[in-house]
C-alpha cells in the first residue's frame, strides 16, 4: 500500500472511534434522563385517574338531580 492509503485508513479509524464514543456518551445521557421521564409519566397517570373519577362523579345521575334540587331552592 502506498502512503495515501495508510492515511485514509487512519482517518477512517479515528472517525469511526469518535462516532462510537459519541454514541456511547449519548446512550449514557439517555439512561440518566429516564428516571425523570418515568416519574413524570407516573404523575400523569395518577392525574388522569383523578380526572376520570371527577368526570364520573359529575356525570352521575345523582349529581344532576342534586344540582336541580339546589337550583329550585
BELRA-V183933 format. One line per field, one symbol per residue. ss: DSSP state (@ for helix, = for strand, . for the rest). psi: psi as a letter, one per 30 degrees, with the letter a starting at -180 (. if undefined). A space follows every 10 residues. Layout:
# BELRA-V183933
ss->???
psi->???
This chain:
# BELRA-V183933
ss->..@@@@@@@@ @@@@@@@@@@ @@@@@@@@@@ @@@@@@@@@@ @@@@@@@@@@ @@@@@@@@@. @@@@@@@@@@ @@.
psi->lleeeeeeee eeeeeeeeee eeeeeeeeee effeeeeeee eeeeeeeeee eeeeeeeefl eeeeeeeeee ff.
